């Protein structure tokens, strides 16, 4: 385990901040977590960039600060920023129909329960969508797209589009999305919050509008300017040893689920660029990305977005449709607009999201805080460490 940074930034009580370390170490000691990297900063000053436990328990490799992690849905924030870069350039409006750029969505239909008197075995019928899917719907997860679950589940399974994991597909994201567009939606656009393939559609939209593949666009327009040197969709062989294996907590037992030697991110087809769940990154890289957002779209003199664009991204775009982590959803992440309904330590205006591999990130403009930890745990077996760490960072703020 690396030593914590010597001095805590403004307003952090060092002893209280150390409680975060204790929570992570306790999970490792209880063998409910193999290892993790913790990142906390305030006003851009790091309070923690600290490795705990094991990167690979079986091989006896300790976790390191530069370990590489599959970040799954934490990719959504990066792809959303890519979309907003193009929006700022006047390439589209957020209320534009997606079909203007991806014509396969021109005639979307919605699966609805079959009415009484339908033929035996008919579970649903399709009806035309009440309005087209808009780009803004994709950013807010109100497009009617799930990860296949819903009335038309079997059609999604038959199309090879069930679940968020696309790294094993021997096809491009464009091929996936054009096939997705032929399947029924599970809600009318704009009418409900449903989590699913929306950000993958956005990734393909970036390709169509920019004329670049998604990996090249993100590298040239986000990663390279922000000096995010270890963020990519797939790993070169020379970096494979830094990829943390995936563990799972099942029935209280921590087991190896995906060793690096069998990872699609190293040895797979390396073709399907999932903007919704396909990126790899390090704690240092992702911390720089989130700090850029906290700074209103710039970092170290490099501007990615304007402050007004970031302001738009962290507004409530879903009214009362979202009530999961908080009570509002912006353009790519939850937003906390009211401490009462949230019911845990937080700030109004804080925002964030998480990963299927268990991490959750937090950006708090009011307190100037960026906080998250990286690990690879799927399934998590009911472990609540990720939520406790968000509480822990707030209890450490005393000024």
N, C-alpha and C positions, 0 to 999 in steps of 0.2 A: 504494500500500500504506500503510495506516494505521500509525502508530508504535506499537510495543508499549507496554504499560503500564510506567510508570517503575520500579516496585518489585515484585519477585516476592514472593508470599505466603510464609508460614512454610515453611521446609524446602526450597524450590526453589533450586537453583543457577542463577542467571540465564544463565550461559554455556551450561550443559547444556540449559536450557529453550529457548534460541535454536536448538538443533539441530532442533526441530520446525519452526521458520520455514524453516530451510534445506532440509528435506525437501520442504516444499510448494513453495518457490520453485524448487527443482531440477526438480520435475515440470512446473511452468509453463514454465521455460526450455527443457525438452526437448520441450515441446508435447505432453505426455501428459495435461495438465489445463489447463482454461481459467482457472479461478480458484476461490477458496475463502474461507471465513471460519472461522478457528480460535477455539475457545473452551476455555479451561482455567481452573479455579478451585480453590482449596483453602480449606477452612473458610469457604466463602462469599465469599472475597476473590478477585476476578478476577486471573489472571496473564496471560491473553491474551483479548482480543476484537479480533481483527485480521483485516483483509481483505487478500487477495493476488490479484494477477493481474486477470483480466478477468471482468466479469459478462457482457458481450456483446462478443466479439472483433471480430465483423464490423462492429459499429457504433462500436467504439472506446470502449465504456463500461467504466470501471474498476470492479472489484468494490467494494462498499461494505458496511459493517458491518450496515446495515439491509436488505440484499438479502433477498428472499423466495424460499424454496426449496420444491419438492415434497419431502416427507419420507417418502413411501411407507410402509414398514413401521415407521418410527419413530412412526407414528400408533398402532401397537398398544399402546404403553405408555399413551398418553392414554386410549384407549378402555377399557383394562383398569382404569385408575384410576376412570373413570366407573362401571364395573360394581361396583367395590369400594365406591364411595360409596353405591350402592343396597343393597349387601350390608350395610353398616354400619347402614343405616336399617331393616333387618329385612324388606326386600321379598322376599328369597328366601334359601335356603341354597345353598352351593356344590355340594352333592351333589344338589340338586333336578334332576329330569329337565328338559331344555330344553323338551320337549313340554308341560309344565305351563303354559308361557307362549307357546310357538309350536307349536300343535297339529299343524302339518304334519309335525313330526318324530316323531309318535307311532308310526309303523310303519317305522322305518328298516331298510333291508336293506343287505347288504354284498356287493360283487362278489368272487367267488373264482374261481380258475382252473377251467375246465370239466374235469370228470373224464374219464378215458379212456372211449372209446365214445360220446362226445357227437356229435351231428350235425356234419357237415362245416361248417366256418366258425364254429362256436361257440367263442368264446375264453373266455367266463366264464359263470358262473351266479350268481344272487343267493340269499342265504340270510338269514334274519332276524338282525338284530344280537343278540349274546348278552346285551346289556343296553342300556338307553336311554343316549343321550348326556346327560351331566351338564354343568352350567354349568362346573364345574371342568375338564372335558375340553376345553372351548373355550379356556379361559385357558392351558392347558398344551399345546395342540396334540396332544392324544391322542384327539380325537373321531372319527378316521377320515376327516377331511376334508382333501383336497389342494386344489390349484388346478386340479383337473380331470385331472391326470396319473394314469394307472393303467389298470387293465383296462377301465374304462368311459369312457375318454377320448372316444370318438366321441359318446357320449350327452351329455357335458358340452359339447362343441363345438356340438352341435345345439341345446342349451339356451342357448347364448350365455354360458356360464360356464366359460371356460378362460383362466387367467391372472389376475393380481392387479389389473389396471387396470380400474376401473369408472367413471372420470370421464366417459367418452363415452356412457354409457347414458342413454337417454331414458325412465327408469323409476325408481321409488323403490327404496331398499334393501330394503324389505319385499317388494316384488314379486320382486326377485332371490332373496331368502332363501327365500321360500315355494316358488319354483321349484327352488332348490337342494335343498330337503328331499325332493323327489320322485326325486332321483337316487341311485344306489347309493353308499354309502360305500366307501372303499378300505382300510378296516381296521375291526376291531371296536373300539368305544369302550373306551378305557382300556388297550389292549394294545400300542400302538406310538406313537412320536412321528412325526407327519406334518404338514408345514407347509402351511397352506392357508387356507381361508375362515373358519376358526373365529372370528377376531376380527370379521369382518364380521357373522357371526351374533350375536355379542355386541353389536355396535352396534345391530342391530335389536331385540335383547332390551332394551337401554336404552330404546328408543322405546316398546316395548310396556309395560314396567313403569312408566316415568315418566310416560307420556302426553305426552311432548314429542318433537319431532324431535331426532335426534342432534346436529345442529349447535347447536340452541338449548340443549340440556342441557349440552354441553361449554362453550359460551360462558358460560352463567350459573353453572355449578357449578365450573368449572376456570379458564377463561381470564380472565374478569373478576375473580374474587377474586385471581388471581396476577398481574394486570396484564400478561397476554400479549395485547398489543393487535394483533398482526399474525398471529395463528394462526386459520385458518379452513379450510373445505372448498373454497370458491371465492372468487375475488378480485373486488372491485369495480373498475370501470374506472380509478378514480383511483389505484389501487395497481399497475396492470398493468405500469408501467414499471420497477417494482422486482423483478419476477419474473425470475429467472435462466433463460436458455434452457438446454435440455438438449443436451449434447455427447456424442459417443460416440467411443471409441477402437477403431478397427477396422483390423486389419493394420498397427498402428503409427501410423495417421494419425488425428488428432483432427478430427472433422467435426461440424458443426451438425446436430442431429437433430430438435429441436423448438423453433423460435423462438416467442417470446411471442405473436406475431400469430396463431399457429395452435394455441395451447394451449386444451385443453378446460376448463382451470381458469379461463379468462377468457371464452372464446367458445362453450363447449359447452352442453349442455342444463341443466347446473347442478341436477340432480335427485338423482343417486345418491350418497348419503353413505356412503362406504366407511370404516368404522371401522378396517379392517385396513390401508389403504394410501392414504387419500384426503386427508390434511391437508396444508396449507401452513404454513410457520412461518419464523421468523428465528432466528439463533443466540442472540440475547438472550432471546427468548421461550422457546426450548427449554431454554436454560440455567436459567431460572427454574423451569421445570417439573421438571427433574432435581434442582435444588437442594432443591425441596420434598420430593422423595422421600428425598434424602440426609439431610434434617433430620428424618426420621421423620414426614412428612406435613404439615409446616407451613412457611410462609415469611412473614417480615415480620409476624408476629402473626396470620396467617390460617391456619387449620387446614383442610386438605382431607380428610385421613385420620388415623386414630389411629396411634401408633407400633406397636401390636400388629398392625394390619392390614398395615403396610409390612413388618414382620417376617415375617408369613405370606407375603407376596408374594415375598420373596427367599429363601424356603426351597426345598429340592429337592423338587418334587412328582412327579418322573418316575422316581425310582429310577435304574436304569442304562439307561433307554430313550433318553436324549439323549446324544449323543457327537459334537458337531459343533464348536461354538466352545469349549465347556468340557465338563464331565461332568455337568451338572445343569441343569434348567430349572424356573423358578418360575412365577408367575402373570403372564406377559407378557414375560419376557426370560430370557436365559441367566444362570446363576449359577455362579460359580467356587467349588467346594467343596474342591478339591485342586489345589495348584500343580503336582504331578508330572504327572498326565495332561494338563493344559493345556500345559505345556512352554514357556511364554513368560513374560516378566515380568508379574506380576499380584499380587493379594492374595486370600487366602481371604475369601469374602463379597462380592467385587466382582460387579457385574452389568451387563448392557447388551444391546444389539441393534444393528441397522443398517438400511440402506435400500437398495432396488434401485438408487437413484441414487448409491450408493457410500459415503456416510458411515457411520461406526460410532460409537456413543456408549458411554461408560464411566462408571459410578458406583462409587466405592470408599469404603465406609463406614469402613474401617480407616484409610485415609490422608486421608479428608475431601476426596477429589478428584472433580470432575466434568470430563470431557474429551470433546470431539468436534469434528469439523469439518463444515461444510456445503459441499456442492458438488452439481453435476448432471452425472453421468457415467454413461451407459448406452448400450452396454456398456462395461465397464472394460478390456477387452483384456488381462486378466491383471495389471494394475497392482496392486502390493501396498502402496501408500502407506498405505491405511487401517489395515492391521495394523501397519505400522512406526510409525505415529504413536502407537498405544497403547503400544508398547515405549518410545518416546521420552519419553512423559510420565513413565513410571516411572524411567527412568535419570536424570531430572532431579531426583528426590526424594533429598536427601542427609541429611535429618533428619526 
